[in-house]
């Protein structure tokens, strides 16, 4: 894991840094994992923390990778009132990087839709 913010900034592209560390959002349907079907574990791009199993991924039609559950202890949830909306922000439990948001409109039994920016993730294929 990087030691400080400057090291994090050096290891990421400007877009990755904006989303992960400055709470930005990538454009819908632009991310490499939107339509990804491979089996594996999605990890935090900054620290490598395992976040989501590919079995939890589903096509939400929103333009961002979506999952119905996170791995236990992998994420933290925070109230987000930015942009005139009430949402729940998702961050990496290990390094605090912004990942996306979670909504209570998921189609599976969990009822959750973790809407995650592709640039925040690395896929460790099985």
Buried (B, 14 or more C-beta within 10 A) or exposed (E): EBEEEEEBEEEBEEBBBBBBBEBBBBEEEEBEBBEBEEEBBBBBBBBBBBBBBBEBBBEBEBBBBBBBBBBEEBBBBEEBEEEEEEBBBBBBBBBBBBBBBBBEEBEEEEEBBBBBBBBBBBBEEE
